[in-house]
Amino acid sequence: MLPDIFDRDFKPSAYWWEAYTPTAGDLAEIPRTARVAIVGGGYAGLSAALELAKHGIEAVVLEANELGFGASTRNGGAVSGGVNVGKSFTGRNSNISPARAEQVLSDASDAFTLIDRLITEEGIDCFWEKPGRFVGAWTRGHFAAQAQRLAMLNAAAQSGAYMVPRERQRQEIASDYYFGGMVVERSGKLHPALYYKGLLEACRRRGVAVCAKAAVRRLDRAGAEWRVETSRGAVSAGDVVIATNGYTGDITPALRRRVVPVASHIIATEELPQDLARSLIPKGRTLSDTKRVLCYYRMSPDGRRMVFGGRARFTQVDATISAPILYRYMTDRFPQLRGFQVTHAWTGNIAFTLDALPHMGERDGLHYCLGCNGSGVAMMTYLGWQTARKIARAANYACSFDGQEFPDHPLYFGNPWFLPIVGGYYRLRDQLDRLMAQR
Ligand SMILES: Cc1cc2nc3c(=O)[nH]c(=O)nc-3n(C[C@H](O)[C@H](O)[C@H](O)COP(=O)(O)OP(=O)(O)OC[C@H]3O[C@@H](n4cnc5c(N)ncnc54)[C@H](O)[C@@H]3O)c2cc1C
């Protein structure tokens, strides 16, 4: 028996899939040879294939499941250009030099420029808007830390960021939940599954073979080529791109040891009364907060539903577990949403790295672009694009995420058994921080 937060027509699948459902379609044949074989058909894989095609390089995309199975049709659709990637190295424990931090932020800002341009150039109809983001401060200390980051974000990523004190918070959100927060003007939102569909169509328009139900099972170096064995036959390729992010598996054990797959969960509410819906986030921004176990939320593209996400659990769990937790987080922020029901709940995997930064690199023609750390709509599009430009030897190619040391841990082999413990610990730290802030 489902608890009564669930609508009668509740679906345990992404709200976005009402507009585009991941599908295998008519299975594209796997070519016997290709200049580049791309493993993983999410934003990164498609964006790489698209850019390669623009350089006249033939690529095949090999996707184990339906097209759009991964995080790329399941995410919150909040698009950032630096605010999240910067989080990892502007804190007290940072060991990254200011010069590198600046480069990384500048590239993250380029990722925002790229997605903006790509959507326009390819005519992708995905409710793309740039209303900005509000990041709520969980404690007074977090508010002060945000204020310290402003200058760097604005200088290196042109974020257009400014602080909003608690007294003016209601201009951003119909709630007093936070201790003020930071507005980041250079941020956007889109419908993630329609963005995915648009990228897929752009690839197909240029004749890229995008092959669903083609799980790559083995990669072998054979002379100057790679032999890529899939569940539907083998392909020989000069270069291989691994674009599997939070679904990275056994075929690349060295990469699997470097990414930690973590689940993120989302709920969508039923359609809300128009006045209420309009009042919740008056400027239509996306929202997130400074908690360790953060929440992220926005209104649906038609402005009628709350789409509310967070790490209710760090592992994949049934909607009967994740949805009530997210519902509580949502109504803590918006008590006015109590009683409205949940129509959709879903989950997907993101990929954390041990230095909290995305990575791309190459060895013997085996390329990778991995590690979204929770924010990959723009970033994974960008890393796929950059990987393609590197393969194409584009004249002005440069990327600060490329070729950097990709750390592993001697005790981690790809099985994140410790996540429930880490999740519990982080939640406890969040609660303690908040208790201290309210004293
Ligand atoms: C619930 C949720 C909310 C999120 N919210 C946001 C957000 O609001 N903003 C934001 O910027 N980011 C967000 N993200 C992150 C963002 O969705 C991802 O960073 C991005 O979609 C990753 O794209 P990708 O192409 O790298 O990987 P994916 O889209 O995950 O694609 C990887 C693909 O690789 C395939 N694969 C794996 N192994 C093989 C194999 N052996 N052979 C063939 N194929 C294989 C998988 O089937 C999968 O389809 C969120 C993620 C989740 C899960």
The ligand as an SDF file (V2000), in Angstrom:
LIG
                    3D

 53 58  0  0  0  0  0  0  0  0999 V2000
   18.5080   12.5770  -10.7560 C   0  0  0  0  0  0  0  0  0  0  0  0
   19.5830   13.4060  -11.3930 C   0  0  0  0  0  0  0  0  0  0  0  0
   19.5000   14.7970  -11.3620 C   0  0  0  0  0  0  0  0  0  0  0  0
   20.4830   15.5820  -11.9780 C   0  0  0  0  0  0  0  0  0  0  0  0
   20.2990   16.9260  -12.0480 N   0  0  0  0  0  0  0  0  0  0  0  0
   21.1820   17.6850  -12.7420 C   0  0  0  0  0  0  0  0  0  0  0  0
   20.9410   19.0520  -12.9500 C   0  0  0  0  0  0  0  0  0  0  0  0
   19.8920   19.6050  -12.5660 O   0  0  0  0  0  0  0  0  0  0  0  0
   21.8830   19.7750  -13.6020 N   0  0  0  0  0  0  0  0  0  0  0  0
   23.0340   19.2130  -14.0880 C   0  0  0  0  0  0  0  0  0  0  0  0
   23.8670   19.9270  -14.6800 O   0  0  0  0  0  0  0  0  0  0  0  0
   23.2660   17.8960  -13.9570 N   0  0  0  0  0  0  0  0  0  0  0  0
   22.3720   17.1140  -13.3170 C   0  0  0  0  0  0  0  0  0  0  0  0
   22.5710   15.7710  -13.2200 N   0  0  0  0  0  0  0  0  0  0  0  0
   23.7670   15.1870  -13.8460 C   0  0  0  0  0  0  0  0  0  0  0  0
   23.6150   14.9960  -15.3670 C   0  0  0  0  0  0  0  0  0  0  0  0
   22.3900   14.4010  -15.6620 O   0  0  0  0  0  0  0  0  0  0  0  0
   24.7490   14.0950  -15.8620 C   0  0  0  0  0  0  0  0  0  0  0  0
   25.9750   14.6610  -15.4960 O   0  0  0  0  0  0  0  0  0  0  0  0
   24.7730   13.9000  -17.3730 C   0  0  0  0  0  0  0  0  0  0  0  0
   23.5120   13.5310  -17.8680 O   0  0  0  0  0  0  0  0  0  0  0  0
   25.7990   12.8240  -17.7140 C   0  0  0  0  0  0  0  0  0  0  0  0
   25.7820   12.5990  -19.1050 O   0  0  0  0  0  0  0  0  0  0  0  0
   26.7000   11.4450  -19.6860 P   0  0  0  0  0  0  0  0  0  0  0  0
   26.4880   11.3960  -21.1420 O   0  0  0  0  0  0  0  0  0  0  0  0
   28.0990   11.6250  -19.2190 O   0  0  0  0  0  0  0  0  0  0  0  0
   26.1870   10.1130  -18.9710 O   0  0  0  0  0  0  0  0  0  0  0  0
   24.7630    9.3710  -19.0360 P   0  0  0  0  0  0  0  0  0  0  0  0
   23.6940   10.2100  -19.5930 O   0  0  0  0  0  0  0  0  0  0  0  0
   24.5450    8.7790  -17.6860 O   0  0  0  0  0  0  0  0  0  0  0  0
   25.0230    8.2300  -20.1070 O   0  0  0  0  0  0  0  0  0  0  0  0
   25.9310    7.1700  -19.8690 C   0  0  0  0  0  0  0  0  0  0  0  0
   25.4480    6.0020  -20.7140 C   0  0  0  0  0  0  0  0  0  0  0  0
   26.4890    5.0100  -20.8130 O   0  0  0  0  0  0  0  0  0  0  0  0
   25.8280    3.7860  -21.0510 C   0  0  0  0  0  0  0  0  0  0  0  0
   26.7850    2.6860  -20.8240 N   0  0  0  0  0  0  0  0  0  0  0  0
   27.3900    2.3230  -19.6780 C   0  0  0  0  0  0  0  0  0  0  0  0
   28.1940    1.2420  -19.8950 N   0  0  0  0  0  0  0  0  0  0  0  0
   28.0790    0.9300  -21.2140 C   0  0  0  0  0  0  0  0  0  0  0  0
   28.6550   -0.1030  -22.0430 C   0  0  0  0  0  0  0  0  0  0  0  0
   29.5070   -1.0190  -21.5470 N   0  0  0  0  0  0  0  0  0  0  0  0
   28.3020   -0.1430  -23.3470 N   0  0  0  0  0  0  0  0  0  0  0  0
   27.4610    0.7780  -23.8780 C   0  0  0  0  0  0  0  0  0  0  0  0
   26.8850    1.7670  -23.1360 N   0  0  0  0  0  0  0  0  0  0  0  0
   27.1880    1.8410  -21.8140 C   0  0  0  0  0  0  0  0  0  0  0  0
   24.6820    3.8130  -20.0580 C   0  0  0  0  0  0  0  0  0  0  0  0
   23.6580    2.9060  -20.4250 O   0  0  0  0  0  0  0  0  0  0  0  0
   24.2330    5.2820  -20.1340 C   0  0  0  0  0  0  0  0  0  0  0  0
   23.1330    5.4530  -20.9910 O   0  0  0  0  0  0  0  0  0  0  0  0
   21.6170   14.9520  -12.5850 C   0  0  0  0  0  0  0  0  0  0  0  0
   21.7230   13.5660  -12.6130 C   0  0  0  0  0  0  0  0  0  0  0  0
   20.7210   12.7860  -12.0200 C   0  0  0  0  0  0  0  0  0  0  0  0
   20.8270   11.2960  -12.0580 C   0  0  0  0  0  0  0  0  0  0  0  0
  1  2  1  0
  2  3  1  0
  2 52  2  0
  3  4  2  0
  4  5  1  0
  4 50  1  0
  5  6  2  0
  6  7  1  0
  6 13  1  0
  7  8  2  0
  7  9  1  0
  9 10  1  0
 10 11  2  0
 10 12  1  0
 12 13  2  0
 13 14  1  0
 14 15  1  0
 14 50  1  0
 15 16  1  0
 16 17  1  0
 16 18  1  0
 18 19  1  0
 18 20  1  0
 20 21  1  0
 20 22  1  0
 22 23  1  0
 23 24  1  0
 24 25  2  0
 24 26  1  0
 24 27  1  0
 27 28  1  0
 28 29  2  0
 28 30  1  0
 28 31  1  0
 31 32  1  0
 32 33  1  0
 33 34  1  0
 33 48  1  0
 34 35  1  0
 35 36  1  0
 35 46  1  0
 36 37  1  0
 36 45  1  0
 37 38  2  0
 38 39  1  0
 39 40  1  0
 39 45  2  0
 40 41  1  0
 40 42  2  0
 42 43  1  0
 43 44  2  0
 44 45  1  0
 46 47  1  0
 46 48  1  0
 48 49  1  0
 50 51  2  0
 51 52  1  0
 52 53  1  0
M  END
$$$$
